[in-house]
Amino acid sequence: MLANFPSESADVVVVGAGPAGMSAATRAARAGLKTVLLDEQNATGGQIYRAIGRASARRKEILGPDYVAGAAIANAFAASGARHLTNASVWQVTRERSINYLKDGKVGSFDAQRVILASGALERPFPIPGWTLPGVLTAGAAQILLKSAGEVPAAPPVLAGCGPLLYLLGWQYVRAGVPIRALVDTTRHEDRWRAKRHMLSALRAWPFISRGLRLVRTLRDARVPMFEAADDLCIEAREDANGLARAGALHFSVKGNAHRIEADVILLHQGVVPNTQFTQALRASHRWDDAQLCFTPEVDPWGELDVPGIFVAGDGAGIVGAQAAALQGTLAGLAVAGQLGAVEAAKRDSEAAVHRRELASVMRIRPFLDSLYRPRDVNRIPHDDTTVCRCEEVTAGQVRKFVEQGCIGPNQAKSFGRCGMGPCQGRMCGLTVTEVIADARNVSPAEVGYYRIRPPITPLSLGELAGE
């Protein structure tokens, strides 16, 4: 490769500038290590704290105190002395700890002694009939527009699915003065019953429960129509002024009663899952997490993969939330500093003990949330006529036909019908395809496996690759 930027060396390269990445880089730099943080955004914050450095007072008020808390992490990183490369899309990390990136149309690379991946999470696919229509977005995408540009839907939206983000976004919209057509929750009585097993631990994390109750109370005070235990979700199309199909209404049922709510904007959400593109490409060991219904990389207590010298911190190693991600980032930075001799083992362990106690405390809520907001099978494993691979327009029924013809996993599905070979490289369909195949074969997702991810992780042209 003929890089436009010369290859550089660093003690530590961190990928991703969310809470985990900023905290990892801060701790490594504080230890005196030559630390570089690469991120594809133009400022720190990641998705959860996006645009925290330039958010107006009004936007901070709308987004709430949990968002504002990111300013302290961003400020600590800014004062750490770590080098920050913005608008830098990392397209390859090798097992030998070379990091290749694209910035301003030019490619460059770092050779690092240690690498910390803080790639965060992706929204779980929500493949229901009509989910590919214009006017249908994910709740996370809508929240990014609110955080980065203060943009809100022009027409009252319907929020549908399950998970804390659904209620958080609704709460933020109410504070922004956005009327909400309805909030449609797929969580059922049996989900609450299952979550009760973890209630004692959850009550020990009362601040999280209290915040959740406050969100619901705000929505009720604003008279937002709220439906629970929703089944049979599908999105009805209508023609716009140009004769093109777009979202027109959400259909669903509650206890056998049919409902139809007209809406031009429908925001879907059923949780988030780790972004494992880098760890999968590294051929690191992964396991199927049945609590979170996703693949997670196997890491040691410091976050190190079974690929020596490469660590994962934050939601990329399993969904933990912003506070826990920041603590995991600090632990990874501390571990790297210890391995490279910048921090003595005794100091590393004593400092880590404090962070681990705090981490255990904020993680108490996680089993409760994973149980309460476990996405329903029918919303993850769709019927035959529903599209699963948006890029190549492959339906669940076609994937099941592939299985009948001998397809045993996602990688074979690529050969049968280009499933997962589009621009998103399987990000939008990977888990769905795995679960559809597992269901059709009557085996576990762990046996089916995941796409074999290869670089480039993010798109780049042949001209950029050649350095022309």
Disulfide bonds with the S-S distance in Angstrom:
none
